[in-house]
């Protein structure tokens, strides 16, 4: 925790969580670009990558949990994650990618881009990616972060608006944090899953590439 700024506390390269899953478009398709749809997504046994120029969200919460599932070979696994929630989030210049090995073809990459118009970059929220009541299961993230009215070290069970995601595993007495607002820039993230009440993806572009093509390198 570093320097104080107006309205909150700023941390450089702080591992917090954002941005919806690349599986959103894979699951629902172009309809997400045209309107707002409820969604719950994961990519079986795989992490996906997300890069964004900025995210601005309200009612931020974060707590520890685990992800359970099966990998591409059908073997069970579990991984620790930081679950983050926002009541609302606006995202600018978003890129999402996942690389999947395909028999006889090798790697195939799915690349999604949205919210990257000049209007979105200039602050037009109608042209930015929008998510409501969003939860994200993230294993790693780098970003420049600024929080407003942050409260660190509260018990996870006391989180409100949006609180702990219903139907998920979390230690209600475990460590967590919350903030009235969060602003992240220069975001690079790895995630396992995301759920949200609504997604809106203006200027949606979805492409498949033979080989490995990711939004950022490790």
C-alpha positions as CSV (number, residue, x, y, z in Angstrom):
1,X,0.0,0.0,0.0
2,X,1.6,3.3,-1.2
3,X,0.7,6.9,-1.6
4,X,-2.6,8.5,-0.8
5,X,-4.6,10.1,-3.6
6,X,-7.8,12.1,-3.7
7,X,-10.8,9.8,-3.0
8,X,-8.9,6.7,-2.2
9,X,-5.6,4.7,-2.1
10,X,-3.4,3.8,-5.1
11,X,-1.4,0.6,-5.5
12,X,0.9,0.0,-8.4
13,X,0.6,-3.4,-10.1
14,X,-1.9,-4.7,-7.6
15,X,-3.4,-8.1,-8.2
16,X,-7.1,-7.5,-8.3
17,X,-9.8,-9.0,-10.5
18,X,-11.8,-7.7,-13.5
19,X,-13.3,-8.3,-17.0
20,X,-15.7,-11.0,-18.3
21,X,-14.8,-14.3,-19.7
22,X,-13.8,-15.0,-23.4
23,X,-16.4,-17.7,-23.3
24,X,-19.1,-15.2,-23.3
25,X,-19.1,-14.8,-27.0
26,X,-18.3,-18.5,-27.6
27,X,-21.4,-19.5,-25.7
28,X,-23.9,-16.9,-26.9
29,X,-22.4,-15.3,-30.0
30,X,-23.2,-12.1,-31.7
31,X,-26.3,-11.5,-29.5
32,X,-24.1,-10.1,-26.7
33,X,-23.0,-7.3,-29.0
34,X,-26.6,-6.2,-29.6
35,X,-28.0,-6.2,-26.1
36,X,-27.7,-7.2,-22.5
37,X,-27.9,-10.9,-21.6
38,X,-27.4,-12.9,-18.4
39,X,-24.4,-15.2,-18.6
40,X,-22.3,-17.7,-16.7
41,X,-19.1,-19.0,-18.3
42,X,-16.0,-21.1,-17.9
43,X,-13.6,-22.8,-20.3
44,X,-13.2,-26.5,-19.2
45,X,-9.9,-27.0,-17.5
46,X,-8.3,-23.9,-18.9
47,X,-7.4,-20.4,-17.9
48,X,-8.1,-17.6,-20.4
49,X,-6.3,-14.2,-20.7
50,X,-7.7,-10.7,-20.7
51,X,-6.1,-7.4,-21.5
52,X,-7.8,-4.0,-21.2
53,X,-6.8,-0.4,-21.2
54,X,-9.1,0.5,-18.3
55,X,-11.9,-0.7,-16.1
56,X,-14.1,1.5,-13.8
57,X,-16.3,-0.3,-11.3
58,X,-18.6,0.3,-8.3
59,X,-19.1,-1.7,-5.1
60,X,-15.9,-3.7,-5.4
61,X,-15.5,-6.8,-3.2
62,X,-12.7,-9.5,-3.2
63,X,-12.2,-12.7,-1.2
64,X,-10.5,-16.1,-1.5
65,X,-12.1,-19.2,-2.9
66,X,-11.3,-22.3,-5.0
67,X,-12.2,-23.5,-8.5
68,X,-13.1,-27.1,-9.0
69,X,-13.4,-28.8,-12.4
70,X,-11.9,-31.2,-15.0
71,X,-9.0,-30.6,-17.3
72,X,-9.0,-31.4,-21.1
73,X,-8.0,-35.0,-20.3
74,X,-10.9,-35.4,-17.9
75,X,-8.8,-35.3,-14.7
76,X,-10.2,-33.5,-11.7
77,X,-8.4,-30.4,-10.3
78,X,-8.9,-27.6,-7.9
79,X,-7.2,-24.2,-7.9
80,X,-7.1,-21.3,-5.4
81,X,-8.6,-18.1,-6.8
82,X,-9.3,-14.5,-5.8
83,X,-13.0,-13.9,-6.5
84,X,-13.9,-10.3,-7.2
85,X,-17.3,-8.7,-7.7
86,X,-18.7,-5.5,-9.0
87,X,-22.2,-4.1,-9.0
88,X,-21.3,-2.4,-12.3
89,X,-18.2,-2.2,-14.5
90,X,-17.2,-0.3,-17.6
91,X,-14.3,-1.6,-19.7
92,X,-12.3,0.0,-22.5
93,X,-10.3,-1.6,-25.2
94,X,-10.7,-5.2,-24.1
95,X,-9.0,-8.2,-25.6
96,X,-9.6,-11.8,-24.5
97,X,-8.0,-15.0,-25.7
98,X,-7.8,-18.7,-25.0
99,X,-5.6,-21.3,-26.7
100,X,-6.9,-24.8,-27.1
101,X,-5.0,-27.9,-28.4
102,X,-7.0,-29.6,-31.2
103,X,-6.2,-33.1,-32.5
104,X,-4.5,-33.1,-35.9
105,X,-4.6,-29.3,-36.0
106,X,-2.4,-28.3,-33.1
107,X,-3.2,-25.1,-31.2
108,X,-6.3,-23.1,-32.1
109,X,-6.7,-19.6,-30.6
110,X,-9.9,-17.8,-29.9
111,X,-9.5,-14.0,-29.8
112,X,-12.3,-11.6,-28.8
113,X,-12.1,-7.7,-28.9
114,X,-14.8,-5.2,-27.8
115,X,-15.1,-1.6,-26.6
116,X,-12.2,-0.4,-28.6
117,X,-13.8,2.4,-30.7
118,X,-12.5,6.0,-30.5
119,X,-15.7,7.0,-28.7
120,X,-15.2,4.3,-26.0
121,X,-11.6,5.4,-25.5
122,X,-12.8,9.0,-25.1
123,X,-15.1,8.1,-22.3
124,X,-18.4,7.3,-24.0
125,X,-19.9,4.6,-21.7
126,X,-22.5,3.6,-24.3
127,X,-19.6,2.4,-26.4
128,X,-17.6,0.6,-23.6
129,X,-18.0,-3.0,-22.5
130,X,-20.6,-3.1,-19.7
131,X,-21.1,-5.7,-17.0
132,X,-23.6,-5.8,-14.1
133,X,-23.5,-8.0,-11.0
134,X,-20.2,-9.6,-12.2
135,X,-18.0,-12.1,-10.3
136,X,-14.7,-13.3,-11.6
137,X,-12.4,-16.2,-10.5
138,X,-8.9,-15.0,-11.2
139,X,-5.5,-16.6,-10.6
140,X,-3.3,-13.6,-11.5
141,X,-3.6,-10.0,-12.6
142,X,-1.3,-7.0,-13.1
143,X,-2.7,-3.5,-13.2
144,X,-2.4,0.0,-11.9
145,X,-5.2,0.4,-9.4
146,X,-7.0,3.2,-7.5
147,X,-9.7,2.5,-4.9
148,X,-12.2,4.8,-3.3
149,X,-13.3,4.3,0.3
150,X,-11.4,1.0,0.7
151,X,-11.9,-1.3,3.7
152,X,-9.3,-4.0,4.1
153,X,-9.4,-7.1,6.3
154,X,-13.2,-7.4,6.8
155,X,-14.7,-10.9,7.2
156,X,-15.9,-12.2,3.9
157,X,-19.3,-13.0,5.5
158,X,-19.9,-9.3,6.1
159,X,-19.5,-8.3,2.5
160,X,-22.6,-6.6,1.0
161,X,-23.5,-5.2,-2.4
162,X,-22.8,-7.6,-4.1
163,X,-21.4,-9.8,-1.3
164,X,-20.2,-13.4,-1.7
165,X,-21.4,-15.0,-4.9
166,X,-24.4,-17.4,-4.1
167,X,-23.7,-21.1,-4.4
168,X,-19.9,-20.8,-4.3
169,X,-17.3,-21.9,-1.7
170,X,-15.8,-19.3,0.5
171,X,-14.6,-19.0,4.1
172,X,-17.1,-16.6,5.5
173,X,-14.7,-15.7,8.3
174,X,-11.7,-15.4,5.9
175,X,-9.9,-12.3,4.8
176,X,-11.5,-10.0,2.3
177,X,-11.7,-6.4,1.2
178,X,-14.2,-4.0,-0.3
179,X,-14.3,-0.5,-1.8
180,X,-17.0,1.9,-3.0
181,X,-15.2,2.3,-6.3
182,X,-12.2,0.9,-8.3
183,X,-10.3,2.2,-11.3
184,X,-7.8,-0.1,-13.0
185,X,-5.6,0.7,-16.0
186,X,-3.2,-1.3,-18.1
187,X,-4.7,-4.6,-17.1
188,X,-3.4,-8.1,-17.8
189,X,-5.3,-11.0,-16.2
190,X,-5.6,-14.8,-16.1
191,X,-9.0,-16.2,-15.0
192,X,-10.9,-19.4,-14.7
193,X,-14.5,-18.3,-14.8
194,X,-16.9,-15.5,-14.6
195,X,-20.6,-14.9,-14.0
196,X,-22.7,-11.8,-14.5
197,X,-26.3,-10.6,-14.6
198,X,-25.7,-8.8,-17.9
199,X,-23.0,-8.2,-20.5
200,X,-22.9,-5.7,-23.3
201,X,-20.1,-5.9,-25.9
202,X,-20.1,-3.0,-28.4
203,X,-17.9,-3.3,-31.6
204,X,-17.6,-7.1,-30.9
205,X,-15.0,-8.9,-33.0
206,X,-14.4,-12.7,-32.7
207,X,-11.7,-14.5,-34.6
208,X,-10.2,-18.0,-34.6
209,X,-6.5,-18.4,-35.4
210,X,-4.5,-21.5,-36.2
211,X,-1.6,-21.5,-33.8
212,X,-1.0,-19.5,-30.7
213,X,-2.2,-15.9,-30.6
214,X,-2.8,-14.3,-27.2
215,X,-3.7,-10.9,-25.9
216,X,-0.4,-10.8,-23.9
217,X,2.6,-13.1,-23.3
218,X,3.6,-14.5,-19.8
